[in-house]
Amino acid sequence: MPDQLPGVQPVPAGLTADDPREIGGYRLHARLGAGGMGVVYLAYTPGGRPIALKAVRAEFAEDPEFRERFAREVASARRIHGLFTAQVVDFGVDERTPWLATAYVPGPSLHEVVRRHGPLPVRTALLLVAGIAEALQVIHAAGVVHRDLKPANVLIAGDGPRVIDFGIAHAADSSALTGTGLRIGTAAFMAPEQALGHRVTPATDVFALGALVAYVAGGTPPFGPGPESTALYRVVHEHPDLSRIPAELRDLVAWCLAKQPQGRPTTAELIAYVHGHPAVGSRPEFTDGWLPRPVREEVGGPAPAPGPGEPGPASHAPTAMAATATAPAAPRPGGPAPRRGAPGGAVTAVTGGGAGRGVEGGEAFEEAGVG
């Protein structure tokens, strides 16, 4: 999407002549973004709530293997109902143009926030770790590995972060699609085992979270800018450059960026570490002061109102779902000492209702990295 002035919400682009006007019974209102896998549109539910509807590109829709994998990933995504994740609203995996609809939030992505406002304070970065780690717990408990956790895939709302696009990129990770040039993941935030084509695990996403925090707190990816091939080489063979991030975060980031998956913390250990960090204090919560003032003033604007004749779909009710929230583990004494063993499971508690104000924005399917 085009650059915006600081403090100004991204403005959805109008539909082009090539865009459909309706998908799955939902009337499309505007374009929110586009990338290698598809286009994201702003649409509305029958009751007027905004949604982000992601339509798969024709070249992927024509691939039977992609369709099968996309259906499996959507089925997994439907089981994910964390408070810091995108809520699936509806889907159409068998239609001519496969699509997935999630709730919408007008807040910017972390990539946009850092680009416009610079590195974020230590306390903000630590709270982001806790919120994103909780999102990853819910994602991993559903049997999904995100594979492309990066600043563009974390949206900022007034009450915390929202992780988007979990597991959907996995649908394109097949031999039938490798010849298209699509790389699953973003080099600057990719774990060594993923860069080498080895098996990915929840620890792969923890590595990406460490790289994300380094970017958020230091303003640049920990393995430096440059071509994708250079970043991949550094990820596999070199140590990260943590000189730009505050000293209070270096141990935590280095722990997440361990080359071997078994050396990284679990998501529960990350949450416990944040709760015990002196920069967070006695209230590790997403209260009014968790964001710097310029960012807080930018976050949380309302979605654009539908234009005349575009109140939402004439039919097609959204899928009803329960919601779950992850309970953090008890604080772990001693800080981030190296750990051996695969990450453990999540503890979940069922809560009532769906997502409150919406959790999806317009950067879905974007394949570009930062730096």
Steps between C-alpha positions, in 0.01 A plus 500: 500500500625859445684687775283692744581805710567435872180493698286429194317169463563306176231577245357201311540524123202492269416189302659471158326395180649151542376451856183303565213683668387204709661185641319233697190715544700792639495831312855634470555861600873571445847350465703468819815347350646249259794262491637182352210274601199721455309823555338620823172691485294695750148360525220505757289244685118522484506685831749755370825378661807541277691191392818437303426258216805333346455368147759256360661581165384305195831318447477348848127436476562283193747274684321196657779443753484860613124477543535190716763660721308828518193311622705329772656826614164677514364210707791550741451877508134452596616329821707804604309746717761681707452856616819603317428320172286562196147360531381302198151618407418304184667317212447346158767239433302320227397801296657594167698769681589362845465761773526555872336778704621623836404786728653838423687754713601839363826517697839502326746212482816494709694557179306821437534613862880463507538651154303809601595540866833323544594233758256440784574524876618198699172457690299511178730242341470268800121520504503420129705189580240385751204566273657342192623203703144444623379513139763243403389272784148491359626455143735216597233330712292473180784318328607799288843658462473858377817490281487870413486695825634848417414864580262524202301205641445655844238774523481748786171574675446705813463185710801311365645333190317276255686227311366444150553253213586204724532178305360629172839530331550131580246420231746618235785289637477215251715361223243601241551866591873527561560583135295819527776672697283541809705464817313403814615736772703820502879464501572768764271322752555138397651240734808305383311172470236667284763668281663159445172334409492284813197417715337798668366489857356749751862595576522633143242764585684586824811580294289729280361669812854572617587654164177701508579640846851594387345694211237665720751608766795579270340609176674243280497118464768326710666342196522826310352636178587391150391237248303196614792266426728706727247499782452123473876442517531719810203330669660158458869580553546828688412647840232770514598863544327609821700820548204722405254360754491606868708294741186400692383295201822341374492183711138433408557556128818292498311217672234502228763515223689186604607316184372165630124474563548319831697797633208742468237575766146374486219752464405437865855582608490821299178612669640416843820690423305812401292483817819493708685776313555821703418720197146360497431556868208366696248543215594303189181617329399682183376808684481853361872568536638191329558687173692825447265796458552550121424133435205497739349798318531312171349171616136407510323716243167373369470302180379692193123506471350312204414719205149539362358163406781317683362415846644148491387173348140424430544158656772269634516498877843469659610177662437496876788398726606494863810685618796387708765684692839375612601511863868585559720266698636593841813721488821308442782610733846579375416671172577367153748226564555262205245221497506151352196321363218574261245772588216383719125522451262784572249539780168625367181617664169529321328837507169610362431705191698594196759766428401837636615770261660312213852378448598506136645768275611554146853355481399139455678301226783758480822318425751787526736516795640807670841657470 
